[in-house]
Amino acid sequence: MPREKMQIIVCGGTSCNGNNGEAVIDNIRLELEANALENDIRVVRSGCFGLCTMGPIVKIMPGDTIYTKVTPDDAHEIVSEHIMKGRKVERLLYKDPEGKKPLTTEKELTSHKKQIRIALRNCGIINPENIEDAIAHKGYEALATVLTELKPQDVIRIIKDSGLRGRGGGGFPTGLKWEIAYKNKSDEKYVVCNADEGDPGAFMDRSVLEGDPHAVLEAMIICGYAIEAHNGLIYIRAEYPLAVARLKSAIQQARDYGLLGKDILGTGFDFDIDIRYGAGAFVCGEETALIHSMEGLRGEPTVKPPFPAESGFRGKPTNVNNVETFACISPIILKGAAWFAGIGTEKSKGTKVFALAGKINNVGLIEVPMGITLREVIFEIGGGIRKGKKFKAAQTGGPSGGCLTEKHLDLPIDFDNLTAAGSMMGSGGLIVMDEDDCMVSVAKFFLDFTVEESCGKCSPCRIGNKRLHELLEHITKGKGTLADLDRLKNMSLVIKDTSLCGLGQSSPNPVLSTLTNFRDEYEAHVTLKKCPAGKCKDLMEYFIISANCVGCTACARVCPVGAITGERKEPHLINPSICIKCGACMEKCKFDAIIIQ
Amino acid sequence: MSSIKIELRQEDVNKIREICTSFKNDPQELINVLHKCQEHFGYLPAEVQEVISNELVVPVAKVYGVVTFYSFFTMTPKGKHPISICMGTACYVRGAEKVLEEFKKELGLQVGQTSADGKFSLSSLRCVGACGLAPVVMVGDKTYGRVAPDDVRNIIKEYE
């Protein structure tokens, strides 16, 4: 194989970067220079591969060899063995958790077999900082087709026919949204990309922006053409410095190549894109709040109508779409609406990107066809639950969503099924929980978040969520009653019905869904004053099983408050009135004699 | 507004004016102006907000309203080594709470506080997007992954 075609692709996503990924790239470059290979071999810093647990990831092309958990010190061996001698570095190859045999190529990974990559098509493949790489991978091809062959109405019809629905959470049909914006005539219109990914535990949008920023730019220009707008704005979190940097460089390069700005591709169509920064407010994911934030105001939502499509940014018709929605546009134009509509379920077409995280073996980014089951996602792609524990629940939709349980494992995942199951698609965070997680605490955790993020404009959300949080706090402290459970439910329903925007309308979902699916756990907290998962500190008691205790005194010595007494070689005792439940004794005990009751 | 009273030097005022002019003194650019000022000063004391209010011709109450609305803006100076513990859901289910408790105990600080010597400040943040490394702690720009409560003392030691 000719040497100059060899490429070393190093994942430059945030997870890998945070794991010494930058040093890996630096060392690979140094090794290449030391061997005078720097001009023959291209080092590419790509976007996320989606294998975040296994990072940093290095891929060698051609051959598609994947190396995992690469340390800066491994750079020497990769260059001297693989690059120079063509011998694969066995010890760094990915090992399938089941087969235990090293896998060579990305395609062999079980986690990749069920995936279809549309929005993530170029992530981990192209160098996001080089527009030529994007163009070589069909970047801006759809734009050229649109500008030269299609009328705005044609573009809207294609998107409508494809059945694409908004990927940011609500699932509103994208084509319809574009059509409404198109029909509202105005001298000034705006295309806005919502990249304010605030859902804790979700990193889909950032990965698309970091891995393939041109996909978003191209789609925004296409949208601009379709709705007859000439200005685009990307609203992005300031907490995503890498994504911001890549977007900026992509915008500049697109301008240099005549793909952005005046007279795009010589067709006479003008469109330019600007970046606006968020400043950490979850509510700004809501369209009207986002628009206010872009206008330099507090990000408070307003009543719809008027919808942004009628009166949005600066009072002009504005079309807001999410990053992932935009990332699906170009393939739909190139491959046709029928192709996209052929993937997925009856009412949810195409694929969905999920950020798979929590107590799962393969944490990472996946893109799967709509209609896949939770079982396939968790046990096949995700490699099952960590440490062989038992699956308990999966939270979708973040703080606005709900949990899915064992009985939902075979439910095909799409917009409508998730809503019917008391959860929602949300932006695509999928957090897996195991038997050790207390569902009351999880609900409280999400309420913590909503209380902090509520903008305070409408009282059901501002006051109601606070009260919900207090009730949950009571319950986890063992002060709750059965009547509190009814109160939780009633208040949740009122908040949902009366809140102004999507945040308040969905914030009680985690409470309602855990209450429905894990009522026994709530009851154990209020009637037995016990936390079955052993998470709620106030409800647990450390206890020494005398039959297992050999009297080694290790626990008594480590106890910071002197709550453990006992003679040497005699079973010890914990005094619950002194014990502060720090768990130090349990960690120390080598005989499994200490348990939580 | 805030307990900290500072005297702005003329060059500080000039810097703020320069930032405002770079955004054409457009009130709609308030958030961008605040970002740039926080980048420069490290935080946004009341005095800085007053200058911005004058330059953009926006009531100072409105500037304050925006500063306090967004969690990214702060009115207290951060420590030399700002420590942030990710409390995103992925980190939470993998034990971030215990890590945060350990930091609070070791540093004697609550979330949002800065140590008396100005060395450390403690904050929690929502998802840095490195869920593969959960739980995640950031000290300045450096990311620490898979942090256990036992690691906390060693992390702090690196900066002492």
Contacts between the chains, C-beta under 8 A, distances in Angstrom:
chain1	res1	chain2	res2	distance
A	14	B	128	6.7
A	14	B	129	4.8
A	14	B	130	5.1
A	15	B	129	7.3
A	15	B	130	4.4
A	15	B	131	7.0
A	15	B	132	4.2
A	15	B	133	5.8
A	17	B	143	7.5
A	18	B	128	7.6
A	18	B	130	4.7
A	18	B	133	5.8
A	18	B	136	7.1
A	18	B	143	3.2
A	18	B	145	6.0
A	19	B	130	7.9
A	19	B	132	7.9
A	19	B	133	6.0
A	19	B	143	7.5
A	19	B	145	5.7
A	52	B	130	7.5
A	52	B	131	6.5
A	52	B	132	2.6
A	52	B	133	7.5
A	53	B	132	4.8
A	54	B	132	8.0
A	55	B	132	6.0
A	55	B	133	8.0
A	197	B	129	8.0
A	198	B	126	7.0
A	199	B	127	7.5
A	200	B	87	7.1
A	200	B	88	3.7
A	200	B	89	4.8
A	200	B	90	7.8
A	200	B	92	7.7
A	200	B	126	4.6
A	200	B	127	4.3
A	201	B	88	4.7
A	201	B	89	3.4
A	201	B	90	4.3
A	201	B	91	7.9
A	201	B	127	5.8
A	201	B	131	6.1
A	202	B	127	7.0
A	203	B	127	7.0
A	203	B	129	3.5
A	203	B	130	7.8
A	203	B	131	6.2
A	206	B	129	5.0
A	207	B	129	7.7
A	238	B	35	6.2
A	238	B	72	5.6
A	239	B	72	7.0
A	239	B	125	7.3
A	239	B	128	7.2
A	240	B	129	7.3
A	276	B	31	7.6
A	276	B	32	7.4
A	277	B	31	6.4
A	277	B	32	6.4
A	277	B	35	5.7
A	278	B	70	7.7
A	278	B	72	7.7
A	279	B	31	5.9
A	279	B	34	7.3
A	279	B	35	7.0
A	279	B	70	3.4
A	279	B	71	7.4
A	279	B	72	3.9
A	279	B	73	5.9
A	280	B	70	5.3
A	280	B	71	3.9
A	280	B	72	3.8
A	280	B	126	7.7
A	281	B	69	6.4
A	281	B	70	5.2
A	281	B	71	6.7
A	282	B	126	7.6
A	293	B	31	6.7
A	294	B	28	7.8
A	295	B	28	5.1
A	296	B	26	7.9
A	296	B	27	5.7
A	296	B	28	4.5
A	296	B	29	6.0
A	296	B	30	3.5
A	296	B	31	5.4
A	296	B	32	7.9
A	296	B	66	7.2
A	297	B	30	7.8
A	297	B	66	6.9
A	298	B	65	5.6
A	298	B	66	5.7
A	298	B	69	4.3
A	299	B	69	6.6
A	299	B	70	7.4
A	314	B	28	8.0
A	355	B	131	6.4
A	357	B	89	7.3
A	357	B	90	3.5
A	357	B	131	3.8
A	357	B	132	7.6
A	357	B	134	6.7
A	358	B	89	7.1
A	358	B	90	5.5
A	358	B	93	4.8
A	358	B	94	7.2
A	358	B	134	8.0
A	359	B	93	6.2
A	359	B	94	7.2
A	363	B	90	7.3
A	363	B	131	5.7
A	363	B	132	4.4
A	363	B	134	7.3
A	364	B	132	6.2
A	395	B	89	6.8
A	398	B	89	6.8
A	429	B	89	6.8
A	431	B	89	4.7
A	431	B	90	5.9
A	431	B	93	6.3
A	433	B	93	5.8
A	437	B	93	6.0
A	442	B	93	7.7
A	445	B	89	7.3
A	445	B	92	5.6
A	446	B	89	7.9
A	449	B	126	7.3
A	452	B	71	7.9
A	455	B	69	7.3
